[in-house]
């Protein structure tokens, strides 16, 4: 299905993964709208390449609707750290993303790329038992599973990316992609995850699929159900025919 309007909402744009996604998308001809809860972050987001900035909290359904208005696609890089503070109340990984999926559906968006985590759903075997216990007790895994389910049930072309343990190392550009739950385990730089998220927007082969991803150097143990994705290169802004011709996929 052609996508000819070309506005993408990046949720979690000020996060450590979201910043890398913004860097990647800023080089494309898409209109990039960054969502942040921090009003003081607007100037930094624009300096990194955001064309539009919306300040809001995804736990507020009205903010979610406002953020996604007129967007053709959504990339969600939101998430919380698993600490004691996450045990109480709604999590953006769950209720916030559900609000965003519902808002994207209502507004007529076509594409949604979601960051989840190895350990969610049928990939739980990819987490060490100690870490799985922490994330289960904090509600993070159940929140992310709720979001995955809501997205799969929505009438949106979607890609769900489940990264392994996130690191702040430089991108390796060598990612092992598994599909089928307990496929791969290990770690991956946030910059590599961001590249997968950005490329998924343009790669039709990833639509309506769920992947587990680790870097090859971070792979732990055996890799099962590995898939070879023919990633579509990111289009560059200088190759664009202007804002009216910005598109997400052929």
C-alpha positions as CSV (number, residue, x, y, z in Angstrom):
1,X,0.0,0.0,0.0
2,X,1.4,3.4,-1.0
3,X,2.2,5.8,1.7
4,X,2.4,9.2,0.2
5,X,2.1,11.7,3.0
6,X,5.2,10.9,5.0
7,X,4.9,12.2,8.5
8,X,6.2,9.9,11.3
9,X,5.7,10.4,15.0
10,X,8.7,9.3,17.2
11,X,7.5,8.6,20.7
12,X,10.3,8.5,23.3
13,X,12.5,10.8,21.2
14,X,14.5,12.0,24.2
15,X,15.3,8.5,25.4
16,X,18.7,6.8,24.9
17,X,17.3,4.7,22.0
18,X,15.0,7.3,20.7
19,X,17.8,9.8,20.2
20,X,19.5,7.3,17.8
21,X,16.2,6.8,16.0
22,X,15.8,10.6,15.6
23,X,19.3,10.8,14.2
24,X,18.5,8.2,11.6
25,X,15.1,9.5,10.6
26,X,16.3,13.1,10.4
27,X,18.4,12.2,7.4
28,X,15.4,10.9,5.5
29,X,12.8,13.0,3.6
30,X,10.1,12.2,6.1
31,X,8.6,14.9,8.3
32,X,9.7,13.8,11.8
33,X,7.5,14.7,14.8
34,X,9.2,14.1,18.1
35,X,7.1,13.4,21.2
36,X,8.5,14.2,24.7
37,X,7.2,14.8,28.2
38,X,9.9,17.4,28.8
39,X,9.1,20.9,27.5
40,X,12.7,22.0,28.0
41,X,13.8,19.3,25.4
42,X,12.3,21.0,22.4
43,X,15.3,23.0,21.3
44,X,17.6,20.0,21.5
45,X,15.2,17.8,19.6
46,X,14.9,20.4,16.8
47,X,18.7,20.7,16.7
48,X,18.9,16.9,16.2
49,X,16.6,17.1,13.3
50,X,13.0,17.0,14.5
51,X,10.7,19.0,12.2
52,X,8.0,19.2,14.8
53,X,7.9,18.7,18.6
54,X,4.9,17.8,20.7
55,X,5.1,17.9,24.5
56,X,2.8,15.4,26.1
57,X,2.4,12.2,28.2
58,X,1.2,9.0,26.6
59,X,-0.5,8.0,29.8
60,X,-3.0,10.8,29.0
61,X,-5.2,9.6,26.0
62,X,-5.8,13.2,24.9
63,X,-2.0,13.8,24.7
64,X,-1.7,10.6,22.6
65,X,-4.4,11.7,20.2
66,X,-2.8,15.1,19.8
67,X,0.6,13.7,19.2
68,X,-0.4,11.3,16.4
69,X,-2.8,13.7,14.6
70,X,-2.1,13.7,10.9
71,X,0.8,11.2,11.3
72,X,1.1,8.4,8.7
73,X,3.4,6.3,10.9
74,X,4.5,5.8,14.4
75,X,7.8,4.6,15.9
76,X,7.6,3.9,19.6
77,X,10.9,3.9,21.5
78,X,9.3,4.5,24.9
79,X,10.1,2.4,28.0
80,X,10.9,2.6,31.7
81,X,13.7,1.2,33.7
82,X,12.9,-1.7,36.0
83,X,13.2,-0.3,39.5
84,X,11.1,-0.2,42.6
85,X,9.4,3.0,41.3
86,X,7.9,1.1,38.4
87,X,5.9,-1.3,40.6
88,X,3.2,1.3,41.4
89,X,0.9,2.8,38.8
90,X,0.5,2.5,35.0
91,X,3.6,2.1,32.9
92,X,4.2,3.9,29.6
93,X,5.3,0.5,28.2
94,X,1.7,-0.7,28.7
95,X,-1.1,1.9,29.2
96,X,0.9,4.6,27.3
97,X,1.6,2.5,24.3
98,X,-2.0,1.2,24.3
99,X,-3.2,4.8,24.2
100,X,-0.9,5.5,21.3
101,X,-2.0,2.5,19.3
102,X,-5.7,3.4,19.9
103,X,-5.0,7.0,18.9
104,X,-3.0,6.0,15.8
105,X,-5.9,3.7,14.7
106,X,-8.5,6.4,15.2
107,X,-6.4,9.0,13.3
108,X,-5.9,6.9,10.3
109,X,-2.2,6.1,10.6
110,X,-1.0,3.2,8.5
111,X,2.3,2.0,10.1
112,X,3.4,1.3,13.6
113,X,6.9,0.1,14.7
114,X,7.1,-0.8,18.4
115,X,10.1,-1.4,20.6
116,X,9.4,-4.3,23.0
117,X,11.9,-6.6,24.6
118,X,13.3,-10.1,24.6
119,X,11.5,-11.8,27.5
120,X,8.0,-10.7,26.4
121,X,5.5,-13.4,25.5
122,X,7.0,-16.4,23.7
123,X,10.5,-15.0,24.0
124,X,10.7,-15.3,27.8
125,X,13.3,-18.0,27.5
126,X,15.7,-15.4,26.2
127,X,16.1,-13.7,29.5
128,X,18.2,-14.9,32.4
129,X,16.0,-16.0,35.3
130,X,17.2,-13.3,37.7
131,X,16.4,-10.5,35.2
132,X,13.1,-12.1,34.3
133,X,12.2,-12.1,37.9
134,X,12.9,-8.4,38.3
135,X,11.0,-7.4,35.1
136,X,8.1,-9.6,36.1
137,X,7.9,-8.2,39.6
138,X,8.0,-4.6,38.3
139,X,5.3,-5.3,35.8
140,X,7.4,-4.3,32.8
141,X,7.1,-7.6,30.9
142,X,3.3,-7.8,31.4
143,X,3.0,-4.1,30.3
144,X,5.0,-4.8,27.1
145,X,3.0,-7.9,26.4
146,X,-0.2,-5.9,26.7
147,X,1.1,-3.4,24.2
148,X,2.2,-6.1,21.7
149,X,-1.2,-7.7,21.9
150,X,-3.0,-4.4,21.4
151,X,-0.9,-3.6,18.3
152,X,-1.4,-7.0,16.7
153,X,-5.1,-6.6,17.2
154,X,-5.2,-3.1,15.6
155,X,-5.8,-2.5,11.9
156,X,-2.3,-1.2,11.5
157,X,0.7,-2.6,9.5
158,X,3.1,-3.2,12.3
159,X,6.5,-4.4,13.2
160,X,7.4,-5.4,16.8
161,X,11.2,-5.4,17.6
162,X,12.3,-7.2,20.8
163,X,15.9,-6.3,21.5
164,X,18.1,-8.1,24.0
165,X,19.9,-6.3,26.8
166,X,20.6,-2.8,25.7
167,X,24.1,-1.2,25.8
168,X,25.4,2.2,24.9
169,X,28.2,0.8,22.7
170,X,28.6,2.1,19.2
171,X,26.5,0.5,16.4
172,X,28.0,-2.7,15.0
173,X,25.8,-2.8,11.9
174,X,25.8,-6.6,12.3
175,X,22.5,-7.7,13.9
176,X,21.2,-11.2,14.3
177,X,17.4,-11.3,13.7
178,X,15.4,-14.1,15.1
179,X,11.7,-14.8,14.7
180,X,9.6,-17.2,16.7
181,X,10.0,-16.3,20.3
182,X,12.9,-18.1,21.9
183,X,15.2,-17.5,19.0
184,X,18.2,-15.4,20.1
185,X,19.5,-14.0,23.4
186,X,22.2,-11.6,24.4
187,X,22.8,-7.9,24.1
188,X,22.7,-5.2,21.4
189,X,23.7,-1.5,21.2
190,X,20.9,1.0,21.3
191,X,22.2,2.4,18.0
192,X,21.7,-0.9,16.3
193,X,18.2,-1.2,17.6
194,X,17.5,2.3,16.3
195,X,18.7,1.3,12.9
196,X,16.4,-1.7,12.9
197,X,13.4,0.5,13.9
198,X,14.2,3.1,11.3
199,X,14.7,0.6,8.5
200,X,11.5,-1.3,9.4
201,X,9.5,1.7,8.4
202,X,10.7,1.3,4.8
203,X,11.0,-2.5,4.6
204,X,7.8,-4.2,3.6
205,X,9.2,-7.6,4.4
206,X,8.9,-6.7,8.1
207,X,5.2,-5.8,8.1
208,X,3.1,-7.7,10.6
209,X,6.0,-9.6,12.1
210,X,7.7,-9.8,15.5
211,X,11.5,-10.1,15.7
212,X,14.1,-10.7,18.4
213,X,17.4,-8.9,17.8
214,X,20.9,-9.0,19.3
215,X,24.2,-8.0,17.8
216,X,26.4,-10.7,16.5
217,X,29.1,-9.8,19.1
218,X,26.5,-9.8,21.8
219,X,24.9,-13.1,20.9
220,X,24.8,-15.6,23.8
221,X,24.5,-19.3,23.1
222,X,22.9,-20.7,20.0
223,X,20.7,-18.8,17.6
224,X,17.6,-20.5,16.4
225,X,15.0,-19.4,13.9
226,X,17.3,-16.8,12.4
227,X,15.8,-14.9,9.5
228,X,17.5,-12.9,6.7
229,X,15.8,-9.6,6.1
230,X,16.5,-7.7,2.9
231,X,16.5,-4.3,4.6
232,X,15.4,-1.4,2.3
233,X,18.0,1.4,2.5
234,X,16.9,4.6,4.2
235,X,16.0,7.2,1.6
236,X,18.0,10.4,1.9
237,X,16.4,13.9,2.0
238,X,18.4,15.2,-0.9
239,X,16.9,12.6,-3.1
240,X,13.4,13.7,-2.2
241,X,11.1,15.5,-4.7
242,X,9.9,17.8,-1.9
243,X,7.6,17.4,1.0
244,X,4.6,16.5,-1.2
245,X,6.5,13.4,-2.4
246,X,7.7,12.1,0.9
247,X,6.7,8.5,1.3
248,X,7.2,5.5,3.6
249,X,7.0,2.6,1.2
250,X,6.1,1.6,-2.3
